Amino acid sequence: MEGARPTLRQIPGQCPAHSPLRLQCQIGRRPGRAAFASCSLFPDRSTPELRRLQAELGARHSFREAARILETFLPCAKQVNTSVRSRLGKVARDICDRAQKEPVVAARSEGALESTVFLDSAHIRCRPENQKRHLDVVVGKIESHDKCRRFGLVQRAVLSPACQLRQGLRAIGWNHRKVVTVISNGEPALPNLVHDAVGGKVRHILDWWHISMRIQHVENAVKGLLQIWGFSGIPVLFKRPAETLRWYLWHGKVMTATTSLQWLMVDCARLNTDVRMAAEAAQRVQARCRDLYSHLANYMDSLTDYGRRYRAGIPISSSRAEGCVDDIGNTCMGKRRRMRWSPKGAHRVTVVRAAVLDSRLTGSFQRAAACPPSFAHSQFAAIANLAI
């Protein structure tokens, strides 16, 4: 059938495509929906380069700003924020579907028996109809001996968050015989997510930076107590445990560190003074020691010899995941953006943004733009036959 020309959207602008109108008919049934033959090559009536650019800018900026950037710096047709949003949603679905079909990468050597997952969470503004003020976005990074992969997801928007994380692990060569190490800030939901994805035992390590900050609070409280006029105790009984506490935990001597905390709390309770400021400072030291002691007791199995891991060049903190929070969560969905998100919309943006940072989005659309000659020849031959 000869019909109107379909419009193909590309970066230089819109151009009419010479394509016949194809009507699917079957004997004994009503005619089907008519469609242009070029729709098999360009389903969205746009080139892969334009789709990639719309998705990448939509994951970096707000949708309205992304449309304004495209319209200002490129000779393409007028862009609408709703078009950028819908294009980003389609690209996110394509990424998730492609991840399910990716072949499992085999490990190259026996030395790469450990995969490390760095986890953290970001809080973004939620839309009013969800009856919550903030929405939790799980972001992180998966590393092996020679590969790494970023990911982001919203657990409320995915049917199986563990399945999506398992796909990221398999993409870097993980299998059930390998050990998975999780480094997080201590939130119990994050290691449980990796445990569900792996389906086996997971080694969890508490982030050293958060432990160090709690030790710093104890040290500052002890220094403030010793500097108060009217302090009647023996300074070495308070100063020595505070100075050695970090060394004990750094070298994995957890029981010795907890014993030092207990003695420090006992010495603060025995301190007899008539100065009100000194009594308040002693109570402050007790509160800081009690907080650190309960934190260590809750995560006793997640503590390790951080000094040995550091000397061996093995990660001891979740700084990589915190970098992903800035790159994935706060870049487009931070509080300064003044935007409210639904769980599904936030999940799509995080998926596309993680693919952009890993250069997976660029590579996939480059392969789509440069399709194999045999495939292109067969498609164009089919269109030519229909035109005849």
Secondary structure, 3 states (H helix, E strand, C coil): CCCCCCEEEECCEEEECCCCEEECCCCCCCCCCEEEHHHHCCCCCECHHHHHHHHHHHHHCCHHHHHHHHHHHCCCCCCCHHHHHHHHHHHHHHHHHHHHHCCCCCCCCCCCCEEEEEEEEEEEEECHHHCCCEEEEEEEEEECCCCEEEEEECHHHCCCHHHHHHHHHHHCCCCCCCEEEEEECCCCHHHHHHHHHHCCCCEEEECHHHHHHHHHHHHHHHHHHHCCCCCCCCHHHHHHHHHHHHHHHHCCCHHHHHHHHHHHHHHHHHCCCCCHHHHHHHHHHHHHHHHHHHHHHHCHHHCCCHHHHHHCCCCCCCHHHHHHHHHHHHHHHCHHHCCCECHHHHHHHHHHHHHHHCCHHHHHHHHHHCCCHHHHHHHHHHHHHHHC
